[in-house]
């Protein structure tokens, strides 16, 4: 009986050693992965993202609505129209919302010009407003929600033109219901990827964005 336990213990030790070696090999393999492999991005088209695992994606940006400005009847009507319009979509799609900092550089510059030209109590009020805006940025209260829809297909079954047309059709369904929607171009796709991974990076809409995906190798 003791021999059985001794053999079992030795087997467990060998098994444990193998698992440890396998875990170390896996950690080393993951450490050598490039950033491009990690995000599964292969290439960018004019309006599509190609992935390493053989898929092609297109993205639609949906403008948000302030429902407080709509009456209950208007909200119900909008829901009925949008539901009926989207029910005609026969392909898989995913809707997502991402938070991003609001770019307040323009109003701050305007306040600064008014502040320099003001005097007395008006100057104090402008200074208070500028400090309030700066505090909103510092505390993270100046966030807004960006809404997107993603559609995809395999490269074997579809191409960029076909998927782009399908995305434009979905954007038109929203536009017909009074909701602004647009197909993202390659610059917009890069901004979206940065927004998902680092929201503080894309806080200015007209920032210069490289239209390539950098490849970072482990050093």
SEVEXVEX-660928 format. One line per 3 residues: number of its first residue (from 1); their letters; for each residue x, y negated, z of C-alpha. Coordinates in pm, 1 decimal. Layout:
residues N
NUM	a	X Y Z; ...
END
This chain:
residues 219
1	xxx	0.0 0.0 0.0; 284.4 -239.0 85.8; 445.7 -165.5 -251.8
4	xxx	121.4 -261.7 -424.2; 114.6 -597.8 -248.0; 483.5 -654.2 -324.1
7	xxx	428.1 -583.7 -694.5; 122.0 -807.9 -699.7; 317.4 -1089.0 -535.0
10	xxx	599.2 -1056.2 -788.9; 348.2 -1060.8 -1075.1; 190.1 -1374.8 -937.0
13	xxx	532.1 -1537.7 -906.1; 616.6 -1457.1 -1268.5; 274.5 -1581.1 -1378.4
16	xxx	321.9 -1899.5 -1178.3; 661.5 -1956.5 -1336.3; 515.7 -1911.9 -1683.8
19	xxx	239.3 -2160.5 -1608.1; 493.8 -2409.5 -1476.3; 704.4 -2374.6 -1790.0
22	xxx	398.1 -2409.8 -2011.5; 286.2 -2721.1 -1822.6; 631.8 -2874.5 -1858.1
25	xxx	634.7 -2797.9 -2229.8; 289.4 -2954.1 -2268.3; 395.5 -3268.6 -2079.7
28	xxx	703.6 -3298.6 -2299.2; 494.8 -3253.6 -2614.1; 247.8 -3522.6 -2504.3
31	xxx	531.8 -3760.0 -2417.9; 662.0 -3729.5 -2773.4; 327.6 -3818.0 -2928.3
34	xxx	315.6 -4147.6 -3114.0; 57.4 -4412.3 -3038.0; -99.0 -4346.6 -3377.7
37	xxx	-152.5 -3978.9 -3295.1; -295.4 -4071.7 -2955.1; -568.7 -4292.6 -3101.6
40	xxx	-626.5 -4048.0 -3389.6; -583.4 -4324.6 -3651.2; -431.7 -4242.0 -3987.7
43	xxx	-504.8 -4529.1 -4226.6; -723.4 -4833.6 -4290.9; -929.8 -4897.8 -4600.5
46	xxx	-1106.5 -5221.3 -4688.4; -1403.4 -5136.9 -4465.4; -1321.5 -4794.5 -4321.2
49	xxx	-1093.2 -4622.9 -4072.6; -942.5 -4285.7 -4162.8; -857.3 -4044.1 -3881.8
52	xxx	-591.9 -3776.5 -3854.8; -850.7 -3500.4 -3806.9; -1011.0 -3567.9 -4147.4
55	xxx	-1293.3 -3814.0 -4074.8; -1378.2 -4156.0 -4215.6; -1554.6 -4423.0 -4005.0
58	xxx	-1735.7 -4747.0 -4085.4; -1843.7 -5002.7 -3825.0; -2127.6 -5255.6 -3807.0
61	xxx	-2129.6 -5554.8 -3573.4; -2471.3 -5642.9 -3428.8; -2540.2 -5991.0 -3296.1
64	xxx	-2692.9 -5986.9 -2948.7; -3037.5 -6120.8 -2866.8; -3155.3 -6316.9 -2565.4
67	xxx	-3479.1 -6134.6 -2491.0; -3575.5 -6396.1 -2232.6; -3651.8 -6625.7 -2524.9
70	xxx	-3910.6 -6379.8 -2660.8; -4259.6 -6326.2 -2527.0; -4372.2 -5976.8 -2428.7
73	xxx	-4570.2 -5948.9 -2751.1; -4269.7 -6056.5 -2958.4; -4045.2 -5806.5 -2780.2
76	xxx	-4290.0 -5522.9 -2847.4; -4325.3 -5624.7 -3211.7; -3948.1 -5633.6 -3254.2
79	xxx	-3912.0 -5290.1 -3092.9; -4177.1 -5141.3 -3321.6; -4025.0 -5290.3 -3636.7
82	xxx	-3669.2 -5190.7 -3547.4; -3770.5 -4838.9 -3441.5; -3960.0 -4784.4 -3764.3
85	xxx	-3670.6 -4918.6 -3969.7; -3400.7 -4711.4 -3794.7; -3609.0 -4393.7 -3805.0
88	xxx	-3529.0 -4371.0 -4176.9; -3158.2 -4316.0 -4102.7; -3076.2 -3951.4 -4176.6
91	xxx	-2711.6 -3947.5 -4068.5; -2549.9 -3943.8 -3724.0; -2453.2 -4279.9 -3579.1
94	xxx	-2338.0 -4415.5 -3245.4; -2426.1 -4745.1 -3079.4; -2189.8 -4901.7 -2827.1
97	xxx	-2141.0 -5231.4 -2641.7; -1803.4 -5369.0 -2533.5; -1729.9 -5661.8 -2302.0
100	xxx	-1490.6 -5931.4 -2418.4; -1376.6 -6266.7 -2279.7; -1547.7 -6570.0 -2429.4
103	xxx	-1315.5 -6808.0 -2613.6; -1365.3 -7143.8 -2437.2; -1060.0 -7319.2 -2582.4
106	xxx	-1273.4 -7539.4 -2812.8; -1502.3 -7680.1 -2537.4; -1202.4 -7729.5 -2309.1
109	xxx	-1024.4 -7932.2 -2578.2; -1337.0 -8138.8 -2630.5; -1369.8 -8198.4 -2256.9
112	xxx	-1005.1 -8304.3 -2243.2; -1057.2 -8564.5 -2516.8; -1365.9 -8699.9 -2340.9
115	xxx	-1181.8 -8699.5 -2008.6; -891.8 -8903.6 -2145.8; -1132.3 -9162.8 -2286.2
118	xxx	-1361.1 -9175.7 -1979.9; -1333.6 -9382.5 -1662.2; -1479.6 -9392.2 -1312.3
121	xxx	-1757.0 -9150.0 -1219.9; -1784.3 -9007.3 -1572.6; -1420.1 -8901.0 -1550.7
124	xxx	-1483.0 -8722.5 -1219.7; -1782.5 -8535.2 -1367.3; -1581.5 -8423.7 -1671.2
127	xxx	-1298.2 -8304.4 -1446.2; -1548.0 -8102.7 -1240.3; -1686.9 -7939.2 -1556.1
130	xxx	-1337.1 -7852.8 -1679.7; -1249.1 -7695.4 -1345.2; -1574.4 -7496.1 -1350.0
133	xxx	-1494.9 -7357.0 -1696.5; -1142.8 -7263.6 -1591.2; -1280.6 -7088.3 -1281.9
136	xxx	-1520.9 -6884.9 -1496.9; -1226.5 -6756.3 -1698.5; -1018.2 -6681.2 -1388.6
139	xxx	-1299.5 -6487.3 -1216.6; -1405.2 -6293.4 -1528.0; -1751.5 -6453.0 -1543.2
142	xxx	-1703.4 -6566.5 -1902.3; -1761.4 -6221.8 -2053.2; -1998.9 -6146.8 -2336.9
145	xxx	-2122.2 -5817.9 -2477.5; -2033.5 -5723.5 -2834.0; -2258.5 -5461.7 -2993.8
148	xxx	-2139.6 -5218.9 -3261.7; -2268.0 -4920.3 -3458.7; -2032.0 -4655.8 -3595.0
151	xxx	-2113.4 -4407.7 -3870.7; -1884.5 -4133.8 -3997.7; -1843.4 -3837.3 -4226.0
154	xxx	-1570.8 -3595.7 -4326.4; -1334.8 -3696.1 -4604.9; -1434.2 -3380.3 -4794.5
157	xxx	-1803.5 -3478.6 -4801.7; -1781.3 -3855.9 -4845.3; -1561.0 -4142.5 -4962.4
160	xxx	-1517.7 -4505.0 -4862.1; -1762.1 -4642.7 -5118.2; -2040.1 -4404.8 -5014.9
163	xxx	-1991.6 -4463.2 -4642.3; -1964.1 -4839.4 -4690.6; -2294.5 -4841.2 -4880.1
166	xxx	-2460.1 -4642.7 -4600.9; -2329.3 -4890.8 -4341.6; -2454.7 -5185.9 -4545.9
169	xxx	-2798.0 -5024.2 -4566.2; -2808.4 -4995.7 -4184.7; -2695.5 -5358.3 -4146.4
172	xxx	-2976.6 -5464.3 -4381.3; -3232.6 -5281.2 -4166.2; -3129.6 -5497.8 -3870.7
175	xxx	-3124.3 -5813.9 -4081.8; -3475.6 -5742.1 -4211.4; -3592.1 -5737.1 -3847.6
178	xxx	-3432.7 -6074.4 -3776.9; -3114.4 -5941.5 -3611.6; -2787.7 -6049.0 -3771.3
181	xxx	-2560.2 -5755.4 -3860.7; -2247.5 -5727.2 -4073.3; -2011.6 -5457.1 -4195.3
184	xxx	-1664.2 -5491.5 -4044.3; -1370.2 -5538.0 -4279.1; -1021.2 -5408.4 -4198.2
187	xxx	-940.4 -5712.6 -3982.8; -1261.4 -5662.1 -3787.1; -1183.1 -5292.7 -3735.3
190	xxx	-839.4 -5376.0 -3593.1; -998.5 -5635.8 -3363.0; -1253.5 -5377.1 -3248.1
193	xxx	-980.6 -5121.4 -3171.1; -789.5 -5381.6 -2971.7; -1109.1 -5492.3 -2800.1
196	xxx	-1182.2 -5137.9 -2681.4; -828.3 -5073.2 -2557.4; -731.9 -5424.3 -2440.1
199	xxx	-1024.1 -5671.3 -2419.9; -803.1 -5963.9 -2316.1; -604.3 -5932.2 -2641.4
202	xxx	-878.0 -6030.9 -2887.0; -1034.7 -6332.2 -2717.8; -987.1 -6560.2 -3018.5
205	xxx	-1183.7 -6472.4 -3331.5; -939.2 -6628.7 -3577.2; -627.3 -6473.2 -3427.1
208	xxx	-374.2 -6337.9 -3674.6; -422.2 -5962.0 -3692.1; -177.4 -5734.9 -3869.5
211	xxx	-366.1 -5519.6 -4118.4; -154.6 -5218.3 -4035.6; -150.4 -4972.6 -3748.9
214	xxx	192.3 -4970.3 -3588.4; 358.4 -4637.9 -3518.4; 536.7 -4617.7 -3183.8
217	xxx	766.3 -4322.0 -3127.2; 895.4 -4203.5 -2792.3; 1246.3 -4333.7 -2729.3
END
